[in-house]
Amino acid sequence: MPDPAPTFEDVNERAKEDWKRDTTPFDRVQSVMRTAYDPMSAATVAEHALTSEQTARKHLRSLVEHGYVAETASPDSKGTLYQRASDSLALEQARRILDETDTETLSTRVLEMREELREYADRFGANSPDEAVRAHADIDTETLLEWRTTRRNLAFAEVALALSGVEDATGAAEAL
């Protein structure tokens, strides 16, 4: 008679166990904050990071001190919420762009995006998507999203170019 099939293991539980075993509480708290889009309480971060609330709060304070996370007030004013700091997000995105694109290509793309934004502004008689909406411009949702996305991508690309310039200047100064 054949052996019975092994008991099915919950894959999610196994992944959580592996994550907890292979990482530190700090790494898990940082990972949770890296992927969080909305502000969260320390208790929620702790739950997602598989650690205690006290430990999560300690690591969140450290992440706040280093500019990776920002504290915000809870809407009900009963506690502190934590969210990814926009500066941290911008620098991470800029670093990713620089890892994937050379500065010449990036400079060209920045010029193209600036031109796209000028075309949107001319087409809708507004300097921003929000201004176009307030002016009741005839603009569909998809175009509005594309305009906002281009503005966001341009901002990240400009940060990447600025970071590249700092790195170039720093490298040149170190060479002297």
DAGIJO-V871156 format. One record per pair of residues at least 12 apart in sequence whose C-alpha atoms are under 8 Angstrom apart, sorted by sequence separation. I is the first residue (numbers start at 1). GAP is how many residues later the second one is. D is the distance in whole Angstrom. If there is no record, write none. Layout:
<<I,GAP,D> <I,GAP,D>>
This chain:
<<33,12,8> <70,12,6> <71,12,7> <125,12,8> <32,13,7> <43,13,8> <69,13,7> <70,13,5> <124,13,6> <42,14,6> <69,14,6> <70,14,6> <124,14,8> <42,15,6> <69,15,5> <70,15,5> <124,15,8> <129,15,6> <29,16,7> <32,16,7> <68,16,6> <69,16,5> <29,17,7> <32,17,6> <68,17,5> <31,18,8> <42,18,8> <67,18,7> <129,18,6> <68,19,8> <69,19,8> <129,19,6> <29,20,5> <67,20,8> <68,20,5> <28,21,5> <67,21,7> <28,22,8> <60,22,8> <25,24,7> <25,25,8> <25,26,6> <29,27,6> <120,27,7> <20,30,7> <25,30,7> <26,30,8> <29,30,7> <117,30,7> <25,31,8> <29,31,7> <26,33,6> <30,33,8> <39,33,8> <117,33,7> <16,34,8> <116,34,8> <117,34,7> <33,36,7> <113,37,6> <41,38,7> <42,38,8> <113,38,8> <41,39,6> <42,39,7> <41,40,5> <42,40,7> <114,40,7> <40,41,5> <41,41,6> <113,41,6> <39,42,5> <40,42,5> <39,43,5> <40,43,7> <39,44,5> <110,44,6> <38,45,6> <39,45,8> <37,46,7> <36,47,7> <37,47,8> <110,47,7> <36,48,7> <110,48,7> <33,50,7> <34,50,7> <33,51,6> <106,51,7> <107,54,7> <106,55,7> <103,58,7> <97,60,7> <103,61,7> <94,62,6> <98,62,6> <93,63,7> <94,63,7> <97,63,7> <94,65,6> <95,65,7> <90,66,6> <94,66,4> <98,66,7> <93,67,8> <91,68,7> <90,69,7> <91,69,8> <94,69,7>>
